[in-house]
Amino acid sequence: MTDQPAALSGKMWAGRFREPLDRRFESWQRSLPFDLRLLPQELAASKAHARAIADAGILTTAELETTLRGLDAVAARFVASLPDPAESEAEDVHHYAELALTKEIGDLALKLHTGRSRNEQVATDLRLFVRDAIDAALAHLASWATALLDLAVEAESAVMPAYTHLQRAEPVLVAHWLLAYVEMILRDASRFEDTRARLNFCPLGSGAVAGATLALDRTIAARDLAFTAPTANSMDATSDRDFALEFAQAASTLGLHLSRFAEELTLFSTAEFGFLDLPEPYSTGSSAMPQKKNPDLTELLRGKAGRLLGASTTLATVLKGLPLAYNKDMQETQQPVFEIADTLDGILSLLPDFTTALSFRNDRMLIAARTGFLNAMAAATYLVHKGVPFRKAHEKIGNAVRYCLEKSCELGDLSLHELRQFGDEFGDDFFDAVSIQATLDCHDVIGGTARHRVRTALAETQSRVQSLVARCAPTPASEAAHAGA
């Protein structure tokens, strides 16, 4: 007499086992509570696989049509929200989709798993999820870059101090400062785009580890899901999470840029700087001090950057040292990916409108840019044009600054007689050479803050951002893939 599996009916792997799972272990190892959010991707991939096995003769034309209608019915049931995992006995999203499809079309649903493994399914689902998350992030980044550009155009000739070592250094155009963050955004976007291109290969047909046991045409599923092509190696395909790690690393680098932006806005909005007013719709007050307006959005940006970096570290730690191919450890890569996607979406959905609402105090920034010897570099350059070696020019202007500090005045306030105690090279043209306009325009190089260079940079950057916006527009292939989901 053959012993029958005890209390294992309904498990996708029950046949080999005789004893039921420990209930605490079963609950602990169950991934459905978090991987159910992959249901749209699972259903899209299942439709693609159904077409592939129909081509291989496993499903008739009528069975294929019934299966596709059933998968669409499952998807339609959860358009508004995903089901409650507590209401299902399923172990994971793959099991859930199979049970839900069985309710729709009966035992025909059990044919769908022919020629595939959960190892390739989750690898495909997660790629689709990350691809969608990247597309969403890119669209948000394009909107934020556009908002920063609009702010830069509005700033016109407004001037602010630039800082090194958090000490006032030289004057720059506000537009020049804003464009620095647009450059960061464009680099971030390129990292996401590179990641998307590398991940866009389809694992379906890879089987558990060695490839499908049916002669599937793998290009059918790849094409159906808008992938570039099938993956090249089944062992790599089922165990690869590089795409998740790259996504996390690109997100953590973006997080660092977000945090730097947030830090500067937080500082510049303080009474000590007074360079800008943070918009009230993105600020809160104090329950104790009636006068307070706290920079909640920018402070949370700094905090969220830490979450992005932490999720990236988690992924790298989980993946380190895993042998080929799939290992259950990889189940732990899903939640960090979800957290990154959610964190990015939350941040980036707010930033464009927040940025548009920023209000600069140009008068305060101009005063700060005109005082504190921020024209000292321009003054030394003036002497260089008079034939003074730069090291000597640096020393002469340094001595002049010390003299001004003792007199409590600026370089432009000195008389020509006073200036000539530091060198005979000073002439009447010195005063124009250290004006705020001349100080800006002496940085007349590509990438510099000279006014005409910034105008050129604005036009060029607008073109690059418009290109990003265009690349983020949905394509027929992407729309078809989303329709499949």
HELIX and SHEET records of a PDB file:
HELIX    1   1 ALA A   14  ARG A   16  5                                   3    
HELIX    2   2 ARG A   23  GLN A   29  1                                   7    
HELIX    3   3 LEU A   32  ASP A   35  1                                   4    
HELIX    4   4 LEU A   36  LEU A   38  5                                   3    
HELIX    5   5 LEU A   39  ASP A   55  1                                  17    
HELIX    6   6 THR A   61  ARG A   77  1                                  17    
HELIX    7   7 PRO A   85  GLU A   87  5                                   3    
HELIX    8   8 VAL A   93  ILE A  105  1                                  13    
HELIX    9   9 GLY A  106  LYS A  111  5                                   6    
HELIX   10  10 ARG A  118  ALA A  155  1                                  38    
HELIX   11  11 VAL A  174  LEU A  199  1                                  26    
HELIX   12  12 ARG A  218  ASP A  224  1                                   7    
HELIX   13  13 SER A  234  SER A  239  1                                   6    
HELIX   14  14 ASP A  242  PHE A  268  1                                  27    
HELIX   15  15 GLU A  280  TYR A  282  5                                   3    
HELIX   16  16 ASP A  296  LEU A  319  1                                  24    
HELIX   17  17 LYS A  328  THR A  333  5                                   6    
HELIX   18  18 GLN A  334  THR A  356  1                                  23    
HELIX   19  19 ASN A  362  ARG A  370  1                                   9    
HELIX   20  20 ALA A  376  HIS A  385  1                                  10    
HELIX   21  21 PHE A  390  LYS A  407  1                                  18    
HELIX   22  22 LEU A  411  ASP A  413  5                                   3    
HELIX   23  23 LEU A  416  LEU A  419  1                                   4    
HELIX   24  24 PHE A  430  ALA A  433  1                                   4    
HELIX   25  25 ILE A  436  ASP A  441  1                                   6    
HELIX   26  26 ARG A  451  CYS A  472  1                                  22    
HELIX   27  27 PRO A  476  GLY A  484  1                                   9    
SHEET    1   A 2 VAL A 159  THR A 164  0                                        
SHEET    2   A 2 GLN A 167  LEU A 173 -1                                        
SHEET    1   B 2 PHE A 201  CYS A 202  0                                        
SHEET    2   B 2 ALA A 229  PRO A 230  1                                        
SHEET    1   C 2 LEU A 276  ASP A 277  0                                        
SHEET    2   C 2 SER A 359  PHE A 360 -1                                        
END                                                                             
